Amino acid sequence: MEGRNETYLDPIWGDRRQEIVFIGCDPMDERQIRSDLDACLVKEKNFIPGHWRDLPDPFPSWERQAA
């Protein structure tokens, strides 16, 4: 792991960072993209996990069905 940015390294699990990469037309408006993404964040005072616990899962199961 030498030469990597150790700021993101967890002592047990290693790299725990998440990134989003945008590939598109030049010029992209980075300021607008950041603003739009920041507007999606839930404020800490409003983050109550129990409020979302019973929402339906929009993703299908990854388990194979029995034949």
N, C-alpha and C positions, 0 to 999 in steps of 0.2 A: 504494500500500500504506500510505499515511499513515493513522494512527489505529489500525492493527492492532497486536496484541501481537508485537513483534519478537523476543521470546524464542524463538519457534518458527520463525523464518524462517531458512532456509538461504541463504547468499549466492548459490548457483547455482540451486537448485530451488524456492525460495520456501517456502511453508507445508508443513512435513513432519510436522505433528502428526496424531495419530489420536485420535478421541474415540468414546466410547460414550454414547448418550443413552438414558435410561430414562423411558418415559412409562407411567404406570400409576395405580393407585388411591392416594389420599391417606389415611393417611400411608404412605409407603414407608420401610422401615428402612434408611437409608443406611449405617449402621455395619455391618449384616449383609451388605448387598450388597457393600460394599468388602471385608469379611472373606472372603466367598465367592470373589470375584474374586482376591484376593491368594493364596488357597489353591491356585489354578490355576497360579500362576507356577512355572517351573522354576528352582530355585536355581542360581546362577552356577556353583558347583563341579560340578553335575550336567549342565550344558549342554554336551553333546558332539554337535554337529550330525551327525557320522557315524553315530550311533546311529539316526537317523531317516531317513537317506538312502534306504534301500531299502524303506520302508513303501509300501504301495499308495496311489495318489492317490485319495481318496474322491470327487473332483469330476470330472464328465464333461468331455471335451474341448470346448473352445469353437470348435474349427475345424469348418467345414462339411464334410460328407462329399461326395465326388464323386457326381454323379447317375448 
